[in-house]
C-alpha cells in the first residue's frame, strides 16, 4: 500500500492542475472596470467585485470563481494561500458589465488566516456547509431590496458546484450557468483517482431550477472535467441543458469567448421565461 503522503500527492497535484488558468489573450481587465468591496457572510468576510454601473433593466449576474490552488505545488501539503494563479470570474464579469458581481469564497483573496479559516475549507471541504452558508448570507446582503432583478449565477470550474448549492437557498436566483464544472464531485474524483472531497456537499442532490434555466457548458478539449462527465451529471438534473464549446479546454479561453456565450445564454433564458420579474 502506498504511504499516506503518496495519496496526498495524487490528490493535490490533480486539484492544482484542475483549477489553474492559463493565458487568455484579449481578455485583459481594464483597471477602472472593477470595484472591490468587502461583504460579511456567516462567520466569514468575502471579497465582492462589482463590474461597471448597474443597468436596472438587466438581470443581476453573479460570477463564482474556480477552486484556485488548494494544495502546494508539490501536492504534499495544503496551500497556505488558495487563490488562483489567474482568476477567470473577474474577466467574465468585466465583459458582462452592468453591475455584474464576483462573489469570493471564505478564506480566499488574502483571508486564509482569518478566524475560522483553515486548509479544510479549501481542500476536501471546499463545498462544505460553512462555505455555502456564508456565501449565501453574503449574497443575500448584496442583492438589492426589494429584489426586482432576477439573479443569474455563473460558476467556472468548481464555482459551478457552488452555484448549484447556492441557488437552492437564494430565491432570487432564476438561472444557473456553469462553465467546465465538476458537478458530480464524486465521479470527478473517481475518474482521476483522487481522494474524495469527504467534507463537501453534493451539488447533484440539490433541487433543479426551472427547466431550460440551468445550462452546463462543457469545453470540447477539457481533460480536467471532460464533456462526458458534465453530460452525465446534467442528465440527473431535470430540464438541464448541456452545450459543448468547440475548441475550448478547461482554462482557455473563457474570457474572450464570453460575449458570444453570454448572448446565447441570454437568448435561451429569455425564451424559457427564466428572467421574468416578480
Order of alpha helices (4+ residues) and beta strands (2+ residues): alpha-beta-beta-beta-alpha-beta-alpha-beta-alpha-beta-alpha-beta-alpha-beta-alpha
